[in-house]
Amino acid sequence: MTEAAFRTLYEQLREQTSRGPEDRRGALGNLTPECVVAATAEVRTGRTVSLASPVETLPGPDNPHPANHRMTGPANGDSAAEGLHFALDRFAMNVHGDADSHLDALCHVIYDGELYNGVPASSVTPEGAGALTLDTVHDGIVGRGVLLDVPRLRAVPWLEPGDHVTADDLTAAEAAQGVRAGPGDLLFVRVGHRRRRQELGAWKAADARAGLHPTAMRFLAERRVAALGSDGNNDTAPSAVAGVAFPVHVLAMHAMGLHLMDYLQFEELAPACERAGRWSFLCVVAPLRLPAATGSPVNPIAVL
């Protein structure tokens, strides 16, 4: 895809999903209280399933700067001593890496000197972001989740790095699974990244990964979904667009105001949906309350 064609698509999606110059919540505006109430009807068995992968603390090809977890207490010998003692630990991570499950705030993507909806990029400083931050979702994101399993559709265990999910793939997956994404839904697209990693080992996902083709974003705009998540980065690598490294991030977050969840895992959810014979569920996403942050580790929970 040429950069000129990409920019035309960008302008089309921006116009199609416009919510006025003062909007700061983006596509979450599609997730109304009525949608949340309706989503509770998806609970049939009460089973809960995590959509996150365990946080990585060891370096690898896709994770050169892993999360750091260390114990800060008790001091040596204290745990065996008489009286009260506490086990204490400290945790730090690179939120936007290529291994850990995380949610991107709308201030994460800067394109042509702006954030979503014309907010100046200067609002992001070394002290933190001043607009479109994680604080936008401090009450969580709760709604109807829909999982579309593209490897299942194609009868393969995973999509190979560099492969694209198209709008036709999404439509065909809906038909094959007997489900339809609609306004306010949280759409999850499985490409099989996690299964490939589990079976073949980690690789440098920054250079090679399966994801959505930029034109697939038309599907999301038409369906008016509220958020998008994948077991990959949502973007394909190498990029499908000359001159734009993360076109799906730019279209989703910058043009459409769509919060993204990257590097989730669906290897427990997909078989649970298969057994239940349905691919929709109540989904609860609860990021950390980090008011000036551009993202957060996240553990979305599906309730079937």
MIDOSE-1310 file (N, C-alpha, C; in nm, 2 decimals, decimal comma, always signed):
residues 304
mtea	+0,09/-0,12/+0,00/+0,00/+0,00/+0,00/+0,09/+0,12/+0,00; +0,06/+0,22/-0,09/+0,14/+0,34/-0,09/+0,10/+0,43/+0,03; +0,20/+0,52/+0,06/+0,17/+0,61/+0,17/+0,05/+0,71/+0,13; +0,04/+0,74/+0,00/-0,07/+0,82/-0,04/-0,21/+0,75/-0,02
afrt	-0,21/+0,63/-0,06/-0,34/+0,55/-0,04/-0,37/+0,54/+0,11; -0,26/+0,52/+0,19/-0,28/+0,51/+0,33/-0,34/+0,64/+0,39; -0,29/+0,75/+0,34/-0,34/+0,88/+0,39/-0,48/+0,90/+0,35; -0,52/+0,86/+0,23/-0,66/+0,87/+0,19/-0,75/+0,78/+0,28
lyeq	-0,70/+0,66/+0,31/-0,78/+0,58/+0,40/-0,79/+0,64/+0,54; -0,68/+0,70/+0,59/-0,68/+0,77/+0,72/-0,78/+0,88/+0,72; -0,79/+0,96/+0,62/-0,89/+1,07/+0,62/-1,03/+1,02/+0,61; -1,05/+0,91/+0,54/-1,19/+0,85/+0,53/-1,23/+0,80/+0,67
lreq	-1,14/+0,73/+0,73/-1,18/+0,67/+0,86/-1,20/+0,78/+0,97; -1,11/+0,88/+0,96/-1,12/+0,99/+1,06/-1,26/+1,06/+1,04; -1,30/+1,08/+0,92/-1,43/+1,15/+0,89/-1,54/+1,06/+0,93; -1,53/+0,93/+0,90/-1,64/+0,83/+0,93/-1,66/+0,82/+1,08
tsrg	-1,56/+0,83/+1,16/-1,57/+0,80/+1,30/-1,57/+0,93/+1,39; -1,58/+1,05/+1,33/-1,56/+1,17/+1,40/-1,67/+1,19/+1,51; -1,63/+1,24/+1,62/-1,72/+1,26/+1,73/-1,72/+1,40/+1,78; -1,67/+1,49/+1,70/-1,66/+1,63/+1,74/-1,53/+1,67/+1,79
pedr	-1,49/+1,80/+1,79/-1,35/+1,84/+1,82/-1,32/+1,83/+1,97; -1,42/+1,81/+2,06/-1,39/+1,81/+2,20/-1,38/+1,66/+2,25; -1,40/+1,57/+2,16/-1,40/+1,43/+2,21/-1,26/+1,38/+2,26; -1,26/+1,31/+2,37/-1,14/+1,26/+2,43/-1,15/+1,11/+2,46
rgal	-1,26/+1,05/+2,44/-1,28/+0,91/+2,47/-1,28/+0,82/+2,35; -1,29/+0,88/+2,23/-1,28/+0,80/+2,11/-1,39/+0,70/+2,10; -1,35/+0,58/+2,05/-1,45/+0,48/+2,02/-1,52/+0,42/+2,14; -1,47/+0,46/+2,26/-1,54/+0,42/+2,38/-1,68/+0,48/+2,39
gnlt	-1,70/+0,59/+2,31/-1,83/+0,65/+2,30/-1,93/+0,55/+2,25; -1,89/+0,45/+2,17/-1,98/+0,35/+2,12/-2,03/+0,25/+2,23; -1,95/+0,25/+2,34/-1,99/+0,16/+2,45/-2,07/+0,23/+2,55; -2,20/+0,22/+2,53/-2,30/+0,29/+2,61/-2,34/+0,21/+2,73
pecv	-2,40/+0,27/+2,84/-2,45/+0,19/+2,95/-2,54/+0,08/+2,91; -2,62/+0,11/+2,80/-2,71/+0,01/+2,75/-2,63/-0,11/+2,70; -2,52/-0,09/+2,63/-2,44/-0,20/+2,58/-2,38/-0,28/+2,69; -2,34/-0,21/+2,80/-2,29/-0,29/+2,92/-2,39/-0,38/+2,98
vaat	-2,51/-0,32/+3,00/-2,62/-0,40/+3,05/-2,65/-0,52/+2,97; -2,66/-0,50/+2,84/-2,68/-0,61/+2,74/-2,57/-0,72/+2,75; -2,45/-0,67/+2,77/-2,34/-0,77/+2,77/-2,34/-0,86/+2,89; -2,41/-0,83/+2,99/-2,42/-0,92/+3,11/-2,50/-1,04/+3,07
aevr	-2,58/-1,03/+2,97/-2,66/-1,15/+2,93/-2,58/-1,26/+2,86; -2,45/-1,22/+2,83/-2,36/-1,32/+2,77/-2,31/-1,42/+2,88; -2,33/-1,40/+3,00/-2,28/-1,49/+3,11/-2,38/-1,60/+3,12; -2,33/-1,72/+3,09/-2,42/-1,85/+3,10/-2,37/-1,94/+3,20
tgrt	-2,24/-1,96/+3,21/-2,18/-2,06/+3,30/-2,11/-2,00/+3,42; -2,07/-1,88/+3,41/-1,99/-1,82/+3,52/-1,85/-1,85/+3,51; -1,80/-1,91/+3,41/-1,66/-1,94/+3,40/-1,58/-1,82/+3,36; -1,46/-1,80/+3,42/-1,38/-1,68/+3,39/-1,25/-1,73/+3,32
vsla	-1,21/-1,66/+3,22/-1,09/-1,69/+3,15/-1,00/-1,57/+3,13; -0,87/-1,58/+3,16/-0,78/-1,47/+3,14/-0,74/-1,46/+2,99; -0,73/-1,33/+2,94/-0,69/-1,31/+2,81/-0,54/-1,25/+2,81; -0,47/-1,26/+2,92/-0,34/-1,21/+2,93/-0,24/-1,32/+2,94
spve	-0,12/-1,30/+2,89/-0,01/-1,39/+2,91/+0,07/-1,36/+3,04; +0,13/-1,45/+3,10/+0,22/-1,42/+3,22/+0,32/-1,32/+3,18; +0,35/-1,23/+3,27/+0,45/-1,13/+3,25/+0,59/-1,19/+3,24; +0,66/-1,15/+3,14/+0,80/-1,21/+3,12/+0,90/-1,14/+3,20
tlpg	+0,99/-1,21/+3,27/+1,10/-1,15/+3,34/+1,23/-1,20/+3,30; +1,24/-1,28/+3,19/+1,36/-1,32/+3,13/+1,38/-1,26/+2,99; +1,50/-1,22/+2,95/+1,52/-1,16/+2,82/+1,50/-1,26/+2,71; +1,46/-1,22/+2,59/+1,44/-1,30/+2,47/+1,45/-1,22/+2,35
pdnp	+1,44/-1,28/+2,23/+1,45/-1,21/+2,10/+1,34/-1,10/+2,09; +1,22/-1,13/+2,14/+1,12/-1,03/+2,13/+1,10/-0,95/+2,26; +1,19/-0,97/+2,35/+1,18/-0,90/+2,48/+1,32/-0,87/+2,54; +1,40/-0,78/+2,48/+1,53/-0,75/+2,52/+1,54/-0,68/+2,66
hpan	+1,43/-0,61/+2,69/+1,42/-0,54/+2,82/+1,30/-0,59/+2,90; +1,31/-0,71/+2,96/+1,20/-0,77/+3,03/+1,16/-0,70/+3,15; +1,04/-0,73/+3,20/+1,00/-0,68/+3,33/+1,10/-0,72/+3,44; +1,11/-0,63/+3,54/+1,20/-0,66/+3,65/+1,12/-0,68/+3,77
hrmt	+1,14/-0,79/+3,83/+1,07/-0,82/+3,96/+1,17/-0,87/+4,06; +1,17/-0,80/+4,17/+1,27/-0,84/+4,27/+1,21/-0,83/+4,41; +1,25/-0,92/+4,50/+1,20/-0,91/+4,64/+1,28/-0,81/+4,72; +1,20/-0,73/+4,79/+1,27/-0,62/+4,88/+1,25/-0,66/+5,02
gpan	+1,19/-0,77/+5,05/+1,17/-0,81/+5,19/+1,11/-0,95/+5,20; +1,13/-1,02/+5,30/+1,20/-0,98/+5,43/+1,35/-0,99/+5,41; +1,43/-0,92/+5,49/+1,57/-0,92/+5,49/+1,62/-1,06/+5,53; +1,74/-1,09/+5,49/+1,80/-1,23/+5,51/+1,78/-1,26/+5,66
gdsa	+1,72/-1,38/+5,69/+1,71/-1,42/+5,82/+1,59/-1,38/+5,90; +1,52/-1,27/+5,85/+1,41/-1,21/+5,92/+1,29/-1,31/+5,92; +1,27/-1,38/+5,81/+1,15/-1,47/+5,80/+1,15/-1,58/+5,90; +1,27/-1,62/+5,95/+1,28/-1,72/+6,05/+1,27/-1,67/+6,19
aegl	+1,28/-1,54/+6,20/+1,29/-1,48/+6,33/+1,14/-1,47/+6,39; +1,14/-1,46/+6,52/+1,01/-1,45/+6,59/+0,94/-1,32/+6,56; +0,81/-1,32/+6,56/+0,73/-1,19/+6,54/+0,69/-1,18/+6,39; +0,63/-1,06/+6,36/+0,57/-1,04/+6,23/+0,67/-0,98/+6,13
hfal	+0,66/-1,04/+6,01/+0,74/-0,99/+5,90/+0,66/-0,99/+5,77; +0,70/-0,91/+5,67/+0,63/-0,91/+5,55/+0,71/-0,95/+5,43; +0,66/-1,02/+5,34/+0,72/-1,04/+5,21/+0,69/-0,92/+5,12; +0,79/-0,86/+5,06/+0,77/-0,74/+4,98/+0,84/-0,75/+4,85
drfa	+0,79/-0,69/+4,75/+0,85/-0,69/+4,62/+0,83/-0,57/+4,54; +0,91/-0,55/+4,43/+0,90/-0,43/+4,35/+0,90/-0,48/+4,20; +0,82/-0,41/+4,12/+0,80/-0,45/+3,98/+0,82/-0,33/+3,89; +0,89/-0,35/+3,78/+0,90/-0,24/+3,68/+0,90/-0,31/+3,54
mnvh	+0,84/-0,24/+3,44/+0,84/-0,30/+3,31/+0,83/-0,19/+3,20; +0,87/-0,24/+3,08/+0,85/-0,16/+2,95/+0,71/-0,19/+2,90; +0,62/-0,10/+2,92/+0,48/-0,13/+2,90/+0,45/-0,17/+2,75; +0,52/-0,10/+2,66/+0,49/-0,12/+2,51/+0,59/-0,21/+2,44
gdad	+0,63/-0,32/+2,51/+0,72/-0,41/+2,45/+0,64/-0,51/+2,36; +0,72/-0,61/+2,31/+0,66/-0,71/+2,22/+0,64/-0,84/+2,28; +0,62/-0,85/+2,41/+0,60/-0,98/+2,48/+0,48/-0,97/+2,58; +0,47/-0,86/+2,65/+0,37/-0,86/+2,76/+0,24/-0,80/+2,72
shld	+0,13/-0,85/+2,77/+0,00/-0,80/+2,74/-0,02/-0,66/+2,79; -0,07/-0,57/+2,71/-0,08/-0,43/+2,76/-0,19/-0,36/+2,68; -0,24/-0,25/+2,74/-0,34/-0,17/+2,67/-0,27/-0,03/+2,64; -0,30/+0,02/+2,52/-0,25/+0,15/+2,47/-0,35/+0,26/+2,50
alch	-0,31/+0,36/+2,57/-0,39/+0,48/+2,58/-0,38/+0,56/+2,45; -0,48/+0,65/+2,42/-0,48/+0,72/+2,30/-0,37/+0,82/+2,28; -0,30/+0,85/+2,39/-0,18/+0,94/+2,38/-0,06/+0,87/+2,33; -0,07/+0,74/+2,31/+0,05/+0,66/+2,27/+0,10/+0,69/+2,13
viyd	+0,01/+0,72/+2,04/+0,04/+0,74/+1,90/+0,05/+0,89/+1,87; +0,17/+0,93/+1,82/+0,19/+1,07/+1,77/+0,21/+1,06/+1,62; +0,13/+1,13/+1,55/+0,14/+1,13/+1,40/+0,12/+1,27/+1,34; +0,21/+1,31/+1,26/+0,21/+1,44/+1,21/+0,20/+1,55/+1,31
gely	+0,27/+1,53/+1,43/+0,28/+1,63/+1,53/+0,15/+1,64/+1,62; +0,06/+1,54/+1,61/-0,06/+1,55/+1,69/-0,09/+1,41/+1,75; -0,18/+1,42/+1,85/-0,24/+1,30/+1,90/-0,38/+1,29/+1,84; -0,46/+1,20/+1,89/-0,60/+1,18/+1,84/-0,68/+1,31/+1,85
ngvp	-0,75/+1,34/+1,75/-0,85/+1,45/+1,74/-0,78/+1,58/+1,76; -0,66/+1,60/+1,71/-0,59/+1,73/+1,70/-0,53/+1,77/+1,83; -0,52/+1,69/+1,93/-0,45/+1,73/+2,05/-0,30/+1,74/+2,03; -0,24/+1,85/+2,06/-0,10/+1,88/+2,03/-0,01/+1,77/+2,10
assv	+0,09/+1,73/+2,02/+0,18/+1,63/+2,07/+0,26/+1,69/+2,19; +0,27/+1,82/+2,20/+0,34/+1,88/+2,31/+0,28/+1,85/+2,45; +0,16/+1,80/+2,45/+0,09/+1,76/+2,57/+0,16/+1,64/+2,64; +0,24/+1,57/+2,56/+0,32/+1,46/+2,61/+0,46/+1,51/+2,65
tpeg	+0,50/+1,51/+2,78/+0,63/+1,56/+2,82/+0,70/+1,45/+2,90; +0,83/+1,48/+2,93/+0,90/+1,38/+3,01/+0,84/+1,35/+3,15; +0,75/+1,44/+3,20/+0,68/+1,41/+3,32/+0,56/+1,33/+3,31; +0,51/+1,31/+3,18/+0,39/+1,23/+3,16/+0,31/+1,30/+3,05
agal	+0,20/+1,23/+3,02/+0,11/+1,28/+2,92/+0,00/+1,37/+2,99; -0,04/+1,47/+2,92/-0,14/+1,56/+2,98/-0,28/+1,55/+2,93; -0,30/+1,46/+2,82/-0,43/+1,44/+2,77/-0,44/+1,30/+2,70; -0,56/+1,25/+2,69/-0,59/+1,12/+2,63/-0,51/+1,01/+2,70
tldt	-0,49/+1,02/+2,83/-0,40/+0,93/+2,90/-0,48/+0,81/+2,95; -0,42/+0,72/+3,02/-0,48/+0,60/+3,08/-0,59/+0,64/+3,17; -0,59/+0,76/+3,22/-0,70/+0,81/+3,31/-0,83/+0,80/+3,24; -0,83/+0,81/+3,11/-0,96/+0,80/+3,03/-1,04/+0,67/+3,06
vhdg	-0,96/+0,57/+3,09/-1,03/+0,44/+3,12/-1,01/+0,39/+3,26; -1,00/+0,49/+3,36/-0,98/+0,45/+3,50/-1,10/+0,37/+3,56; -1,21/+0,38/+3,50/-1,33/+0,30/+3,54/-1,34/+0,17/+3,47; -1,24/+0,14/+3,39/-1,23/+0,01/+3,32/-1,31/+0,01/+3,19
ivgr	-1,30/-0,10/+3,12/-1,38/-0,11/+3,00/-1,45/-0,25/+3,01; -1,58/-0,24/+3,02/-1,67/-0,36/+3,04/-1,77/-0,36/+2,93; -1,78/-0,47/+2,86/-1,87/-0,49/+2,75/-1,88/-0,63/+2,69; -1,94/-0,64/+2,58/-1,95/-0,77/+2,51/-1,82/-0,79/+2,43
gvll	-1,75/-0,90/+2,46/-1,63/-0,94/+2,38/-1,67/-1,03/+2,27; -1,60/-1,02/+2,16/-1,62/-1,11/+2,04/-1,48/-1,15/+2,00; -1,46/-1,28/+1,99/-1,34/-1,34/+1,95/-1,35/-1,39/+1,81; -1,27/-1,34/+1,71/-1,27/-1,39/+1,58/-1,14/-1,47/+1,56
dvpr	-1,15/-1,60/+1,53/-1,03/-1,68/+1,52/-0,99/-1,71/+1,38; -0,90/-1,63/+1,33/-0,86/-1,64/+1,18/-0,78/-1,77/+1,15; -0,69/-1,82/+1,23/-0,63/-1,95/+1,20/-0,73/-2,06/+1,20; -0,83/-2,06/+1,28/-0,94/-2,16/+1,28/-1,01/-2,15/+1,14
lrav	-1,04/-2,03/+1,10/-1,10/-2,01/+0,97/-1,02/-2,07/+0,85; -0,89/-2,05/+0,86/-0,80/-2,10/+0,75/-0,75/-2,24/+0,78; -0,79/-2,30/+0,89/-0,75/-2,44/+0,92/-0,60/-2,46/+0,93; -0,54/-2,36/+1,00/-0,40/-2,36/+1,04/-0,38/-2,33/+1,18
pwle	-0,27/-2,37/+1,25/-0,25/-2,34/+1,39/-0,23/-2,19/+1,42; -0,16/-2,13/+1,32/-0,13/-1,98/+1,34/-0,11/-1,92/+1,20; -0,11/-1,79/+1,20/-0,07/-1,72/+1,07/+0,08/-1,70/+1,08; +0,15/-1,71/+0,97/+0,29/-1,69/+0,97/+0,32/-1,54/+0,98
pgdh	+0,44/-1,51/+1,04/+0,48/-1,37/+1,05/+0,48/-1,31/+0,91; +0,42/-1,19/+0,90/+0,41/-1,12/+0,77/+0,28/-1,13/+0,70; +0,20/-1,23/+0,75/+0,06/-1,25/+0,69/-0,03/-1,14/+0,74; -0,14/-1,12/+0,66/-0,23/-1,01/+0,69/-0,37/-1,07/+0,72
vtad	-0,44/-1,01/+0,81/-0,59/-1,04/+0,83/-0,66/-0,93/+0,76; -0,75/-0,97/+0,67/-0,82/-0,87/+0,59/-0,97/-0,86/+0,64; -1,04/-0,76/+0,59/-1,18/-0,74/+0,62/-1,26/-0,87/+0,58; -1,22/-0,93/+0,47/-1,29/-1,05/+0,42/-1,27/-1,16/+0,52
dlta	-1,15/-1,17/+0,58/-1,12/-1,27/+0,68/-1,21/-1,25/+0,80; -1,23/-1,13/+0,84/-1,31/-1,10/+0,96/-1,46/-1,14/+0,93; -1,50/-1,10/+0,81/-1,64/-1,13/+0,78/-1,66/-1,28/+0,77; -1,57/-1,35/+0,71/-1,58/-1,50/+0,69/-1,57/-1,57/+0,83
aeaa	-1,49/-1,52/+0,92/-1,48/-1,57/+1,05/-1,61/-1,56/+1,13; -1,67/-1,44/+1,11/-1,80/-1,42/+1,17/-1,90/-1,53/+1,12; -1,91/-1,55/+0,99/-2,00/-1,65/+0,94/-1,97/-1,79/+0,98; -1,84/-1,83/+0,99/-1,80/-1,96/+1,03/-1,83/-1,98/+1,18
qgvr	-1,82/-1,88/+1,26/-1,84/-1,89/+1,40/-1,98/-1,86/+1,45; -2,06/-1,81/+1,36/-2,20/-1,78/+1,40/-2,21/-1,66/+1,49; -2,13/-1,56/+1,47/-2,13/-1,44/+1,56/-2,11/-1,32/+1,47; -2,15/-1,20/+1,53/-2,14/-1,08/+1,45/-2,10/-0,97/+1,55
agpg	-1,99/-0,90/+1,52/-1,95/-0,78/+1,60/-2,04/-0,66/+1,57; -2,07/-0,59/+1,67/-2,16/-0,47/+1,65/-2,12/-0,36/+1,74; -2,20/-0,25/+1,74/-2,17/-0,13/+1,81/-2,14/-0,16/+1,96; -2,02/-0,10/+2,01/-1,99/-0,11/+2,15/-1,91/-0,24/+2,18
dllf	-1,90/-0,33/+2,09/-1,83/-0,46/+2,12/-1,68/-0,44/+2,14; -1,62/-0,52/+2,22/-1,47/-0,53/+2,23/-1,43/-0,64/+2,13; -1,36/-0,61/+2,02/-1,33/-0,71/+1,92/-1,19/-0,77/+1,95; -1,18/-0,90/+1,95/-1,05/-0,96/+1,97/-1,02/-1,05/+1,85
vrvg	-0,91/-1,03/+1,79/-0,87/-1,10/+1,67/-0,75/-1,19/+1,70; -0,77/-1,33/+1,68/-0,66/-1,42/+1,70/-0,59/-1,45/+1,57; -0,45/-1,43/+1,58/-0,37/-1,47/+1,47/-0,28/-1,59/+1,50; -0,28/-1,63/+1,63/-0,21/-1,75/+1,67/-0,06/-1,72/+1,71
hrrr	-0,03/-1,59/+1,73/+0,10/-1,55/+1,77/+0,15/-1,62/+1,89; +0,07/-1,63/+1,99/+0,11/-1,69/+2,12/+0,13/-1,84/+2,10; +0,05/-1,91/+2,03/+0,07/-2,05/+2,01/+0,20/-2,08/+1,93; +0,23/-2,00/+1,83/+0,35/-2,01/+1,75/+0,47/-1,99/+1,84
rqel	+0,46/-1,90/+1,93/+0,57/-1,87/+2,02/+0,59/-1,98/+2,12; +0,48/-2,04/+2,17/+0,49/-2,15/+2,26/+0,55/-2,27/+2,20; +0,52/-2,30/+2,07/+0,56/-2,42/+2,01/+0,69/-2,41/+1,94; +0,73/-2,29/+1,89/+0,85/-2,28/+1,81/+0,95/-2,19/+1,88
gawk	+0,91/-2,13/+1,99/+1,00/-2,04/+2,06/+0,99/-1,89/+2,02; +1,04/-1,80/+2,10/+1,03/-1,66/+2,07/+1,12/-1,62/+1,95; +1,08/-1,52/+1,88/+1,16/-1,46/+1,77/+1,15/-1,31/+1,78; +1,22/-1,24/+1,69/+1,22/-1,09/+1,70/+1,09/-1,04/+1,63
aada	+0,98/-1,03/+1,71/+0,85/-1,00/+1,66/+0,85/-0,86/+1,61; +0,94/-0,77/+1,65/+0,94/-0,64/+1,60/+0,97/-0,63/+1,45; +1,03/-0,74/+1,39/+1,06/-0,74/+1,25/+0,97/-0,83/+1,17; +0,90/-0,92/+1,24/+0,82/-1,02/+1,17/+0,70/-1,07/+1,25
ragl	+0,58/-1,03/+1,22/+0,46/-1,08/+1,29/+0,34/-1,07/+1,20; +0,24/-1,15/+1,23/+0,11/-1,14/+1,16/+0,02/-1,03/+1,23; -0,06/-0,97/+1,15/-0,15/-0,87/+1,21/-0,26/-0,83/+1,11; -0,33/-0,73/+1,14/-0,44/-0,68/+1,05/-0,38/-0,60/+0,93
hpta	-0,44/-0,61/+0,82/-0,41/-0,52/+0,71/-0,48/-0,39/+0,74; -0,42/-0,28/+0,70/-0,48/-0,15/+0,73/-0,62/-0,13/+0,67; -0,65/-0,19/+0,56/-0,78/-0,18/+0,50/-0,89/-0,25/+0,59; -0,84/-0,35/+0,67/-0,94/-0,42/+0,76/-1,00/-0,32/+0,86
mrfl	-0,94/-0,20/+0,88/-1,00/-0,11/+0,98/-1,13/-0,05/+0,93; -1,16/-0,06/+0,80/-1,29/-0,02/+0,76/-1,40/-0,11/+0,82; -1,37/-0,24/+0,84/-1,47/-0,33/+0,90/-1,50/-0,28/+1,05; -1,39/-0,24/+1,12/-1,42/-0,19/+1,26/-1,49/-0,06/+1,26
aerr	-1,46/+0,03/+1,17/-1,54/+0,15/+1,16/-1,68/+0,13/+1,13; -1,71/+0,04/+1,04/-1,85/+0,01/+1,00/-1,93/-0,05/+1,12; -1,86/-0,14/+1,19/-1,93/-0,21/+1,30/-1,93/-0,12/+1,43; -1,85/-0,01/+1,43/-1,85/+0,08/+1,55/-1,81/+0,01/+1,68
vaal	-1,71/-0,08/+1,67/-1,66/-0,14/+1,79/-1,60/-0,04/+1,88; -1,58/-0,08/+2,01/-1,53/+0,01/+2,11/-1,38/+0,00/+2,14; -1,33/-0,12/+2,11/-1,18/-0,15/+2,14/-1,14/-0,27/+2,06; -1,01/-0,28/+2,03/-0,96/-0,39/+1,95/-0,84/-0,45/+2,03
gsdg	-0,84/-0,59/+2,03/-0,72/-0,66/+2,09/-0,68/-0,77/+2,01; -0,55/-0,81/+2,02/-0,50/-0,92/+1,94/-0,40/-0,99/+2,02; -0,37/-1,12/+1,98/-0,26/-1,19/+2,05/-0,12/-1,15/+1,99; -0,12/-1,07/+1,89/+0,00/-1,01/+1,83/+0,00/-0,86/+1,87
nndt	+0,06/-0,78/+1,78/+0,07/-0,64/+1,80/-0,04/-0,56/+1,73; -0,14/-0,63/+1,67/-0,24/-0,58/+1,58/-0,19/-0,54/+1,45; -0,06/-0,49/+1,44/+0,00/-0,45/+1,32/+0,09/-0,57/+1,26; +0,09/-0,58/+1,13/+0,18/-0,67/+1,07/+0,32/-0,61/+1,06
apsa	+0,42/-0,70/+1,06/+0,56/-0,66/+1,03/+0,62/-0,76/+0,93; +0,68/-0,72/+0,83/+0,70/-0,58/+0,79/+0,57/-0,51/+0,76; +0,58/-0,37/+0,77/+0,46/-0,29/+0,75/+0,40/-0,31/+0,61; +0,27/-0,30/+0,60/+0,21/-0,31/+0,47/+0,21/-0,17/+0,39
vagv	+0,26/-0,07/+0,46/+0,25/+0,07/+0,41/+0,39/+0,12/+0,40; +0,43/+0,17/+0,28/+0,56/+0,23/+0,26/+0,56/+0,36/+0,34; +0,66/+0,37/+0,43/+0,68/+0,50/+0,50/+0,60/+0,51/+0,63; +0,52/+0,41/+0,67/+0,45/+0,41/+0,79/+0,47/+0,28/+0,86
afpv	+0,54/+0,28/+0,97/+0,58/+0,16/+1,04/+0,46/+0,08/+1,11; +0,37/+0,15/+1,17/+0,26/+0,09/+1,24/+0,12/+0,15/+1,19; +0,09/+0,11/+1,07/-0,03/+0,17/+1,01/-0,16/+0,14/+1,09; -0,18/+0,02/+1,14/-0,30/-0,01/+1,22/-0,31/+0,07/+1,34
hvla	-0,19/+0,09/+1,41/-0,19/+0,18/+1,53/-0,23/+0,32/+1,49; -0,18/+0,37/+1,38/-0,21/+0,51/+1,34/-0,36/+0,52/+1,31; -0,41/+0,42/+1,23/-0,56/+0,43/+1,19/-0,65/+0,41/+1,31; -0,62/+0,31/+1,39/-0,71/+0,28/+1,51/-0,70/+0,39/+1,61
mham	-0,59/+0,43/+1,66/-0,58/+0,52/+1,77/-0,59/+0,66/+1,73; -0,52/+0,70/+1,62/-0,51/+0,84/+1,58/-0,63/+0,89/+1,50; -0,67/+0,80/+1,41/-0,78/+0,84/+1,32/-0,92/+0,81/+1,38; -0,93/+0,69/+1,45/-1,06/+0,64/+1,50/-1,08/+0,65/+1,65
glhl	-0,97/+0,68/+1,72/-0,98/+0,69/+1,87/-1,01/+0,55/+1,93; -0,95/+0,45/+1,88/-0,98/+0,31/+1,92/-0,87/+0,26/+2,01; -0,90/+0,23/+2,14/-0,80/+0,18/+2,23/-0,76/+0,04/+2,18; -0,63/+0,01/+2,19/-0,57/-0,12/+2,14/-0,52/-0,20/+2,26
mdyl	-0,53/-0,33/+2,25/-0,47/-0,42/+2,35/-0,38/-0,51/+2,26; -0,25/-0,51/+2,30/-0,15/-0,59/+2,22/-0,10/-0,71/+2,30; -0,06/-0,81/+2,23/+0,00/-0,93/+2,28/-0,08/-0,99/+2,40; -0,21/-1,01/+2,37/-0,30/-1,09/+2,46/-0,27/-1,23/+2,43
qfee	-0,34/-1,32/+2,49/-0,34/-1,46/+2,46/-0,48/-1,52/+2,46; -0,51/-1,60/+2,36/-0,64/-1,66/+2,35/-0,64/-1,81/+2,35; -0,53/-1,87/+2,39/-0,51/-2,02/+2,38/-0,60/-2,09/+2,49; -0,65/-2,02/+2,58/-0,75/-2,08/+2,68/-0,89/-2,04/+2,64
lapa	-0,90/-1,92/+2,59/-1,04/-1,87/+2,55/-1,09/-1,94/+2,43; -1,01/-1,95/+2,32/-1,06/-2,01/+2,20/-1,12/-2,15/+2,22; -1,05/-2,25/+2,29/-1,11/-2,38/+2,31/-1,24/-2,37/+2,40; -1,24/-2,27/+2,49/-1,36/-2,26/+2,58/-1,48/-2,21/+2,50
cera	-1,45/-2,12/+2,40/-1,56/-2,08/+2,31/-1,60/-2,19/+2,22; -1,51/-2,27/+2,17/-1,54/-2,38/+2,09/-1,63/-2,48/+2,16; -1,60/-2,51/+2,28/-1,68/-2,61/+2,36/-1,82/-2,55/+2,39; -1,82/-2,42/+2,42/-1,95/-2,36/+2,45/-2,04/-2,34/+2,33
grws	-1,97/-2,34/+2,21/-2,05/-2,32/+2,08/-2,09/-2,17/+2,06; -2,01/-2,08/+2,13/-2,04/-1,94/+2,11/-1,91/-1,86/+2,13; -1,90/-1,75/+2,06/-1,78/-1,68/+2,05/-1,79/-1,53/+2,11; -1,89/-1,51/+2,18/-1,91/-1,38/+2,25/-1,93/-1,41/+2,40
flcv	-1,89/-1,31/+2,48/-1,88/-1,32/+2,62/-1,88/-1,18/+2,69; -1,91/-1,18/+2,82/-1,88/-1,05/+2,89/-1,73/-1,04/+2,91; -1,68/-0,92/+2,89/-1,54/-0,90/+2,90/-1,51/-0,78/+3,00; -1,42/-0,79/+3,09/-1,39/-0,69/+3,19/-1,24/-0,66/+3,17
vapl	-1,21/-0,53/+3,14/-1,07/-0,49/+3,12/-1,04/-0,38/+3,23; -0,94/-0,41/+3,31/-0,92/-0,32/+3,42/-0,77/-0,28/+3,43; -0,73/-0,17/+3,35/-0,59/-0,13/+3,36/-0,56/-0,06/+3,49; -0,43/-0,05/+3,52/-0,39/+0,02/+3,64/-0,43/+0,17/+3,64
rlpa	-0,45/+0,23/+3,75/-0,48/+0,37/+3,76/-0,35/+0,45/+3,76; -0,30/+0,48/+3,64/-0,18/+0,56/+3,62/-0,22/+0,68/+3,54; -0,26/+0,79/+3,61/-0,32/+0,90/+3,54/-0,25/+0,96/+3,42; -0,11/+0,97/+3,43/-0,04/+1,04/+3,32/+0,03/+0,94/+3,22
atgs	-0,01/+0,81/+3,23/+0,06/+0,71/+3,15/+0,00/+0,69/+3,01; +0,09/+0,64/+2,92/+0,05/+0,61/+2,79/+0,00/+0,47/+2,77; +0,00/+0,39/+2,87/-0,05/+0,25/+2,86/-0,03/+0,18/+2,99; -0,08/+0,05/+3,00/-0,08/-0,02/+3,12/-0,07/-0,17/+3,09
pvnp	+0,00/-0,25/+3,18/-0,02/-0,40/+3,17/-0,16/-0,43/+3,20; -0,22/-0,53/+3,13/-0,36/-0,55/+3,15/-0,39/-0,70/+3,15; -0,49/-0,74/+3,22/-0,54/-0,88/+3,23/-0,69/-0,88/+3,20; -0,73/-0,87/+3,07/-0,87/-0,88/+3,05/-0,93/-1,02/+3,09
iavl	-1,05/-1,01/+3,14/-1,12/-1,13/+3,19/-1,24/-1,16/+3,10; -1,25/-1,27/+3,04/-1,38/-1,31/+2,97/-1,46/-1,39/+3,07; -1,59/-1,36/+3,08/-1,68/-1,43/+3,16/-1,79/-1,50/+3,07; -1,78/-1,63/+3,07/-1,87/-1,71/+2,97/-2,00/-1,76/+3,04
